[in-house]
Amino acid sequence: YKHPPLPTWLAGLAVQITGLNAWTSYLLGGLLSLVALYLWWLTMAQTHSKKWATIALLLGVSSSYLSGRINYYNHNIVLLACIMLAVYAHWKAISQQSWRWWGLLGLALGLGALSKYQVALILVPIVGMWLYDKAWRNNVYTLGLIFTAIISMLVVLPHFIWLMQHQFPPMQYALESSLGKNLNYLQRLTTSLSWMLD
């Protein structure tokens, strides 16, 4: 109950297809990692070149997070695939000004929110790009972002209703298990600053 349900749903579906065994999670983790890497390469190939995309991909897979965990399945792996889909869809949406890409961006963000709530962090560069490009002057871009928001909210709405009906269990978990829950505000601030400076 501390994380959203999509990774569990995907694992449940995979188990229904392949049966309950360790290889099911290995294959699912590997598949989602490969999807994320392919979307990364595809985005780079379209924004730069295939050569630079391949170099970036090779550098990326040299990271233990990606190559050392290719058989690892958890909420972060599902989130990674959703974020890369959102990055690709955002690029296509702003370059082609097409409703289908804005809709796919909304779907990717909604599925990302059903994977792990930290998907909200990707909104910072999306809105930042909107501001940088002064895109409020472009009705298609602005309406596209509104369409994206509507689609993502529709995807997340059933889960949000469940959260409300159950008094937001992930928030309760975070508050009850926080390492700093017994610290006063000054101690939290100094501990946080110490951690950031370390």
C-alpha positions as CSV (number, residue, x, y, z in Angstrom):
1,Y,0.0,0.0,0.0
2,K,3.0,2.3,0.1
3,H,3.3,2.4,-3.7
4,P,0.7,2.8,-6.5
5,P,-0.7,-0.4,-8.1
6,L,0.5,-0.5,-11.7
7,P,3.7,-2.6,-11.2
8,T,1.6,-5.2,-9.2
9,W,-1.1,-5.3,-11.9
10,L,1.6,-5.9,-14.6
11,A,3.2,-8.6,-12.5
12,G,-0.1,-10.2,-11.9
13,L,-0.9,-10.2,-15.6
14,A,2.5,-11.6,-16.4
15,V,2.0,-14.4,-13.9
16,Q,-1.3,-15.3,-15.5
17,I,0.4,-15.7,-18.8
18,T,3.7,-17.3,-17.8
19,G,3.0,-18.8,-14.4
20,L,4.4,-18.0,-11.0
21,N,8.2,-18.3,-11.2
22,A,11.3,-16.1,-10.8
23,W,11.7,-15.8,-14.6
24,T,8.5,-14.0,-14.9
25,S,9.8,-11.0,-12.9
26,Y,13.2,-11.2,-14.7
27,L,11.6,-11.1,-18.1
28,L,9.2,-8.3,-17.1
29,G,12.0,-6.2,-15.7
30,G,14.2,-6.9,-18.7
31,L,11.4,-6.1,-21.1
32,L,10.6,-2.8,-19.4
33,S,14.3,-1.8,-19.2
34,L,14.7,-2.5,-22.9
35,V,11.6,-0.5,-23.7
36,A,13.0,2.5,-21.7
37,L,16.4,2.2,-23.4
38,Y,14.8,2.0,-26.9
39,L,12.7,5.1,-26.2
40,W,15.8,6.9,-24.9
41,W,17.7,6.0,-28.1
42,L,14.8,6.9,-30.3
43,T,14.4,10.3,-28.6
44,M,18.1,11.0,-29.0
45,A,18.2,9.8,-32.6
46,Q,15.4,12.2,-33.5
47,T,16.7,15.2,-31.5
48,H,20.4,14.7,-32.4
49,S,21.6,11.8,-34.6
50,K,21.7,8.1,-34.6
51,K,25.4,8.2,-33.9
52,W,25.0,10.3,-30.8
53,A,22.0,8.3,-29.7
54,T,24.0,5.1,-29.9
55,I,26.9,6.7,-28.0
56,A,24.5,7.9,-25.3
57,L,22.9,4.5,-25.1
58,L,26.2,2.8,-24.7
59,L,27.1,5.2,-21.9
60,G,23.8,4.6,-20.3
61,V,24.0,0.8,-20.3
62,S,27.4,1.1,-18.7
63,S,25.6,2.4,-15.7
64,S,25.0,-0.3,-13.1
65,Y,21.5,1.1,-12.6
66,L,20.5,0.0,-16.1
67,S,22.7,-2.9,-17.0
68,G,23.1,-4.4,-13.5
69,R,19.4,-4.4,-13.0
70,I,18.1,-5.5,-16.3
71,N,16.5,-8.5,-14.7
72,Y,15.2,-6.5,-11.8
73,Y,11.5,-5.7,-11.6
74,N,10.1,-3.1,-9.2
75,H,8.2,0.3,-9.2
76,N,11.3,2.2,-10.4
77,I,11.7,0.1,-13.5
78,V,8.0,0.6,-14.4
79,L,8.5,4.3,-13.7
80,L,11.6,4.5,-15.9
81,A,9.7,3.1,-18.9
82,C,6.8,5.5,-18.2
83,I,9.1,8.5,-18.0
84,M,10.9,7.6,-21.2
85,L,7.6,7.2,-22.9
86,A,6.6,10.7,-21.6
87,V,9.9,12.2,-22.8
88,Y,9.5,10.8,-26.2
89,A,5.8,11.7,-26.4
90,H,6.6,15.3,-25.2
91,W,9.2,15.6,-27.9
92,K,6.8,14.4,-30.6
93,A,4.0,16.6,-29.3
94,I,6.0,19.8,-29.4
95,S,7.7,19.0,-32.7
96,Q,4.6,17.8,-34.5
97,Q,1.8,19.7,-32.6
98,S,-0.3,16.5,-32.8
99,W,-3.2,15.7,-30.4
100,R,-2.2,12.0,-30.4
101,W,1.2,12.8,-29.0
102,W,-0.3,15.1,-26.3
103,G,-2.7,12.3,-25.5
104,L,0.1,9.7,-25.3
105,L,2.0,12.1,-23.0
106,G,-1.0,12.3,-20.7
107,L,-1.3,8.5,-20.8
108,A,2.4,8.1,-20.0
109,L,2.2,10.5,-17.1
110,G,-0.9,8.9,-15.7
111,L,0.6,5.4,-15.9
112,G,3.8,6.9,-14.3
113,A,1.7,8.1,-11.4
114,L,0.2,4.6,-11.1
115,S,3.8,3.4,-10.9
116,K,5.4,5.8,-8.5
117,Y,4.3,9.2,-7.3
118,Q,7.6,10.8,-8.0
119,V,6.6,11.0,-11.6
120,A,5.4,14.4,-10.7
121,L,9.1,15.5,-10.9
122,I,8.9,15.2,-14.7
123,L,6.4,18.1,-14.8
124,V,9.2,20.5,-13.9
125,P,11.0,20.2,-17.2
126,I,7.7,20.0,-19.2
127,V,6.4,23.2,-17.7
128,G,9.9,24.7,-17.8
129,M,10.1,24.0,-21.5
130,W,6.6,25.6,-21.9
131,L,7.9,28.7,-20.1
132,Y,11.2,28.8,-21.9
133,D,9.6,28.5,-25.4
134,K,7.0,31.1,-24.4
135,A,4.5,28.5,-25.5
136,W,1.5,30.2,-23.9
137,R,1.5,32.2,-27.2
138,N,0.9,29.0,-29.1
139,N,-2.7,27.8,-28.6
140,V,-2.0,24.3,-29.8
141,Y,0.8,23.9,-27.3
142,T,-1.2,25.3,-24.4
143,L,-4.3,23.3,-25.3
144,G,-2.1,20.2,-25.8
145,L,-0.8,20.5,-22.2
146,I,-4.4,20.9,-21.0
147,F,-5.4,17.8,-23.0
148,T,-2.4,16.0,-21.5
149,A,-3.4,17.0,-18.0
150,I,-7.0,15.8,-18.6
151,I,-5.9,12.4,-19.9
152,S,-3.4,11.9,-17.1
153,M,-6.0,12.8,-14.5
154,L,-8.6,10.4,-16.0
155,V,-6.0,7.6,-15.8
156,V,-5.2,8.4,-12.2
157,L,-8.8,9.2,-11.1
158,P,-9.8,5.7,-10.0
159,H,-6.7,5.3,-7.9
160,F,-7.1,8.7,-6.4
161,I,-10.7,7.8,-5.4
162,W,-9.3,4.6,-3.8
163,L,-6.7,6.7,-1.9
164,M,-9.4,9.0,-0.6
165,Q,-11.6,6.2,0.5
166,H,-8.7,4.6,2.4
167,Q,-7.3,7.8,4.0
168,F,-4.2,7.9,1.8
169,P,-2.2,4.9,3.0
170,P,1.0,5.9,1.2
171,M,1.1,9.2,3.1
172,Q,0.4,7.4,6.3
173,Y,3.2,5.0,5.6
174,A,5.6,7.8,4.8
175,L,4.7,9.7,8.0
176,E,5.0,6.6,10.2
177,S,8.2,5.3,8.7
178,S,10.1,8.5,8.2
179,L,13.6,8.5,9.8
180,G,13.1,12.1,10.9
181,K,9.7,11.7,12.5
182,N,11.1,12.0,16.0
183,L,13.2,15.1,15.2
184,N,12.1,18.7,15.8
185,Y,12.1,21.1,12.8
186,L,15.5,22.5,13.5
187,Q,17.0,19.0,13.7
188,R,15.3,18.1,10.5
189,L,16.7,21.2,8.8
190,T,20.3,20.7,10.0
191,T,20.2,16.9,9.2
192,S,18.9,17.7,5.7
193,L,21.5,20.3,5.1
194,S,24.3,18.0,6.4
195,W,23.1,15.3,4.1
196,M,23.0,17.7,1.1
197,L,26.5,19.0,1.8
198,D,27.9,15.5,2.3
